[in-house]
Amino acid sequence: MTDVWNELKSFLNPEVFQGIKSLKKVQPKNRPPRLDMQVTRDIASGLKRTIRAMTQLRTPKFTRAARELMDEGARWRTRPLSLWRIDLWKDWRDRPTIARPPVIAVPQSRWRHHIATLNVNGFARKRLDVIELLTKEQISICALQETLVSSRAFPVQMPGYVSYTQHWGEGFRGQTLLVKSDLSSYEVGREARLYIHVKVSGLPRITQPVHVIAVYLPSGGEYRGLRTELFHKLLALNKKILDATPGAPVIFLGDWNMNQAELEQKLQTPLTGLQVYKPVGSALSRFPTRGLSRDIDHMVVSAGMNGILRRPRV
């Protein structure tokens, strides 16, 4: 502090120097240290002009701006004065700060990348419920059936997901395949009123792309023959994929409009390699209608996908 007083005395004239009442070194938290100078009112305006000129220019012109306050007999020393950074005092800087506990960042839970299929029976009314389900269950791939969204309506869009949609039309109630936007996905192909084929990369523990086919077969006894014909198209699609990429992970999911026993019979697992991924859990979760439960939504996987997924649940 003595060096500071000597420095000021060496270049300020005696009147200005006598107007300096105190110097105080302050060490603010999270800021560089500073010196607070208390001066009398009569010299404050002159120092203020000097401060303004130094702050704006910070060049050798500061010499001329400060000349009127300097002792004419003092030797101008450029190096010591060039280290000065003068600032106007602001009272808020000296307000007492309240110590607060450090903020500890809570790590986000690891996304578990679940796969789901769901009949929504009208997406517009159940959009918020679907969002809650996707977030709570950490679903990365979801097949929605019976969306009842036409081409003229607002499209099926979910925050954080890429949507692949077939619109509601005559004889078809609409379907959508949602894929998490963090995953790399693109549509391979589709057949109207039957399936949407999307290839997805980036799932954990899977080094190659996964073929995801969202299925929606027609319902009703009058469509039994058509349903069998469309089912054979799905088997042909599976054969095409496995012929091009043997051992590829393939999953068909959606509304098959047939129960598990009938589906297993049609799959012919020894020939096709496809099998129903049987869920665990109470059958009451299928919401029985008129006393009869209907298990018409299924996941069918290839041998390359069977060893990757965990047991599904309802």
C-alpha positions in Angstrom: 0.0 0.0 0.0 3.0 2.4 0.7 4.1 2.0 -2.9 0.7 3.1 -4.1 0.8 6.2 -2.0 4.3 7.0 -3.2 3.3 6.5 -6.8 0.3 8.9 -6.5 2.4 11.5 -4.7 5.0 11.4 -7.4 2.8 12.6 -10.3 -0.2 14.3 -8.7 0.0 17.9 -7.6 -0.2 18.6 -3.9 -3.8 19.9 -3.9 -5.1 16.8 -5.7 -3.0 14.5 -3.5 -4.3 16.1 -0.3 -7.8 15.4 -1.6 -7.3 11.6 -1.4 -8.6 10.5 2.0 -8.1 6.7 1.9 -7.0 3.7 -0.1 -8.4 0.3 0.6 -7.5 -3.0 -0.9 -10.5 -5.2 -1.6 -10.4 -8.8 -2.7 -13.9 -9.6 -4.1 -15.0 -13.2 -4.6 -14.6 -14.4 -8.2 -13.1 -11.1 -9.3 -9.6 -9.6 -9.5 -8.4 -7.5 -6.5 -9.0 -3.8 -6.6 -8.1 -0.6 -4.7 -10.9 1.7 -3.5 -9.9 5.3 -3.3 -12.0 7.8 -1.3 -11.5 11.5 -2.4 -13.0 14.8 -1.5 -15.8 16.3 -3.6 -13.8 19.2 -4.9 -11.3 17.0 -6.8 -13.7 14.3 -7.7 -14.7 16.0 -11.0 -11.1 16.3 -12.2 -10.3 12.7 -11.4 -13.5 11.7 -13.1 -12.4 13.3 -16.3 -9.1 11.5 -16.0 -10.8 8.2 -15.3 -13.1 8.6 -18.3 -10.3 9.5 -20.7 -8.2 6.5 -19.5 -11.0 4.1 -19.7 -12.0 5.1 -23.2 -8.6 5.6 -24.8 -6.0 3.7 -22.7 -3.3 5.1 -25.0 -0.5 7.6 -24.6 -3.2 10.3 -24.8 -3.9 9.5 -21.2 -0.7 11.6 -20.5 -2.4 14.7 -21.9 -5.6 14.0 -20.1 -3.9 13.7 -16.7 -1.4 16.5 -17.3 -3.5 19.2 -15.5 -3.6 17.1 -12.4 0.1 16.3 -12.4 2.9 18.1 -10.6 4.8 20.0 -13.3 8.1 19.1 -11.6 7.4 15.3 -11.4 8.9 13.0 -13.9 6.3 11.1 -15.9 6.9 7.4 -15.5 5.0 5.5 -18.2 5.5 1.9 -17.0 4.1 2.1 -13.5 1.1 4.2 -14.6 0.3 1.9 -17.5 -0.6 -0.8 -15.0 -3.3 1.3 -13.4 -7.0 0.4 -14.1 -9.1 3.0 -12.5 -12.8 2.5 -12.1 -15.7 4.4 -10.5 -16.9 3.0 -7.2 -20.3 1.3 -7.2 -22.0 0.7 -3.9 -23.6 -2.6 -5.0 -20.2 -4.2 -5.3 -19.7 -4.0 -1.5 -23.0 -5.5 -0.6 -22.7 -8.6 1.7 -23.1 -11.8 -0.2 -25.0 -14.7 1.3 -23.2 -18.0 1.1 -25.3 -20.6 -0.7 -24.7 -24.3 -0.8 -23.1 -25.5 -4.1 -25.5 -26.8 -6.7 -25.0 -30.5 -7.3 -25.9 -31.7 -10.7 -28.2 -34.7 -10.6 -27.2 -37.2 -13.2 -30.0 -38.1 -15.6 -31.1 -41.7 -15.5 -29.8 -43.8 -18.4 -32.4 -44.2 -21.2 -33.3 -47.9 -21.4 -34.5 -48.0 -25.0 -37.7 -50.0 -24.7 -39.9 -51.1 -27.6 -43.7 -51.0 -27.5 -46.8 -51.5 -29.6 -50.1 -49.9 -28.7 -53.6 -49.5 -30.1 -54.6 -46.0 -29.2 -58.1 -45.8 -30.9 -57.8 -42.1 -31.7 -54.4 -40.4 -31.3 -55.7 -36.8 -31.1 -57.5 -37.5 -27.8 -54.7 -39.5 -26.3 -51.7 -37.6 -27.4 -50.8 -36.5 -23.8 -51.2 -40.0 -22.5 -48.9 -41.4 -25.2 -46.3 -38.8 -24.4 -46.5 -39.7 -20.7 -46.2 -43.4 -21.6 -43.1 -42.9 -23.8 -41.3 -40.8 -21.2 -42.2 -43.0 -18.2 -41.4 -46.3 -19.8 -38.4 -44.9 -21.8 -39.6 -46.2 -25.1 -37.4 -45.6 -28.1 -39.5 -47.5 -30.7 -43.3 -47.5 -30.6 -45.9 -48.8 -33.1 -49.2 -47.1 -32.8 -52.3 -48.5 -34.4 -55.8 -47.1 -34.9 -54.5 -43.5 -34.9 -57.6 -42.2 -36.8 -55.5 -39.4 -38.3 -56.3 -38.6 -41.9 -54.0 -36.9 -44.4 -56.0 -33.6 -43.9 -55.5 -33.6 -40.1 -52.6 -32.5 -38.1 -49.9 -35.2 -38.5 -48.8 -37.5 -35.7 -45.8 -35.7 -34.2 -44.2 -36.3 -30.8 -41.4 -34.3 -29.2 -38.1 -36.1 -29.5 -39.3 -38.7 -32.0 -39.3 -39.2 -35.8 -42.7 -40.3 -37.1 -43.4 -42.7 -40.0 -47.2 -42.7 -40.8 -49.9 -44.3 -42.9 -53.0 -42.2 -42.7 -56.5 -43.2 -41.8 -58.7 -44.0 -44.8 -61.5 -46.1 -46.0 -61.1 -49.6 -44.6 -57.9 -48.7 -42.7 -57.7 -46.9 -39.3 -54.2 -45.6 -39.6 -50.8 -46.5 -38.1 -47.6 -44.7 -37.1 -44.1 -45.9 -36.1 -42.3 -43.6 -33.7 -38.5 -43.8 -33.4 -36.4 -41.8 -30.9 -34.6 -38.9 -32.7 -31.4 -39.9 -30.9 -31.3 -43.0 -33.0 -30.4 -43.1 -36.7 -33.4 -44.3 -38.7 -34.7 -44.2 -42.3 -37.6 -45.8 -44.1 -36.8 -48.8 -46.3 -40.2 -49.3 -47.7 -43.9 -49.8 -47.0 -47.1 -51.4 -48.3 -50.3 -49.5 -48.1 -52.6 -50.7 -45.3 -50.1 -53.4 -44.2 -46.7 -52.4 -42.9 -44.0 -49.7 -42.5 -40.4 -50.9 -42.8 -37.8 -48.8 -41.0 -34.1 -49.5 -40.4 -32.8 -48.3 -37.0 -29.2 -48.0 -35.9 -27.7 -47.0 -32.5 -29.6 -49.3 -30.1 -27.3 -50.5 -27.2 -25.6 -53.9 -27.5 -26.6 -54.2 -31.2 -23.7 -53.6 -33.6 -25.8 -53.7 -36.8 -29.0 -52.0 -37.9 -32.3 -53.4 -36.7 -35.2 -53.9 -39.2 -38.4 -52.7 -37.6 -41.6 -53.5 -39.3 -44.8 -52.0 -37.9 -47.7 -54.3 -38.9 -51.4 -53.6 -39.0 -53.6 -56.4 -40.5 -57.3 -56.0 -41.1 -59.8 -57.2 -38.5 -63.0 -59.1 -38.9 -64.0 -62.6 -40.0 -64.8 -61.4 -43.5 -61.1 -60.5 -44.0 -59.7 -63.9 -42.9 -58.6 -64.8 -46.4 -57.1 -61.3 -47.1 -55.4 -61.5 -43.7 -53.7 -64.8 -44.7 -52.6 -63.3 -48.0 -51.1 -60.3 -46.3 -49.5 -62.5 -43.7 -47.6 -64.3 -46.5 -46.3 -61.0 -47.8 -44.8 -60.4 -44.4 -43.1 -63.8 -44.4 -41.8 -63.0 -47.9 -40.4 -59.6 -46.6 -38.6 -61.4 -43.8 -37.1 -63.9 -46.2 -35.9 -61.1 -48.5 -34.2 -59.3 -45.5 -32.5 -62.5 -44.3 -31.4 -63.5 -47.8 -29.7 -60.1 -48.2 -28.3 -60.0 -44.7 -28.1 -63.4 -43.0 -28.6 -63.2 -39.2 -30.0 -59.7 -39.4 -32.1 -58.6 -36.3 -35.7 -58.3 -37.5 -38.8 -57.4 -35.4 -42.4 -57.3 -36.5 -44.7 -55.5 -34.1 -48.2 -54.2 -34.2 -51.8 -55.3 -34.5 -52.0 -58.7 -36.1 -55.7 -59.2 -35.4 -55.2 -62.8 -34.4 -54.4 -64.4 -31.1 -51.1 -65.8 -30.1 -51.9 -69.5 -30.8 -53.1 -68.7 -34.3 -50.1 -66.5 -35.0 -47.7 -69.2 -33.8 -49.3 -71.7 -36.1 -49.0 -69.5 -39.1 -45.4 -68.5 -38.5 -44.0 -72.0 -39.1 -41.0 -71.2 -36.9 -38.8 -74.1 -38.1 -39.0 -72.8 -41.7 -39.1 -69.1 -41.2 -37.0 -68.7 -38.0 -39.6 -66.2 -36.7 -41.2 -66.7 -33.3 -43.6 -64.8 -31.1 -41.9 -62.9 -28.3 -44.2 -64.0 -25.5 -44.8 -61.4 -22.8 -45.0 -61.9 -19.1 -47.5 -60.3 -16.8 -51.2 -60.5 -16.0 -53.7 -61.1 -18.8 -56.0 -58.5 -17.1 -53.7 -55.8 -18.5 -55.2 -56.6 -21.9 -58.5 -54.9 -20.8 -61.1 -57.7 -21.4 -64.1 -56.6 -23.4 -67.4 -58.3 -22.6 -65.6 -60.9 -20.5 -63.1 -61.9 -23.2 -59.5 -60.8 -23.4 -58.0 -60.2 -26.9 -54.3 -60.6 -27.3 -54.1 -59.3 -30.9 -50.9 -57.1 -30.5 -47.7 -59.1 -30.8 -44.0 -58.8 -31.3 -42.5 -61.3 -33.7 -38.7 -61.6 -33.9 -36.1 -63.3 -35.9 -33.3 -65.5 -34.5 -30.9 -62.6 -34.7 -33.1 -60.5 -32.6 -34.3 -63.1 -30.1 -31.1 -63.1 -28.1 -30.9 -59.3 -27.8 -34.2 -58.3 -26.4 -35.4 -59.0 -22.8 -38.6 -60.7 -22.1 -41.5 -58.4 -22.9 -44.3 -57.5 -20.5 -47.9 -56.3 -20.7 
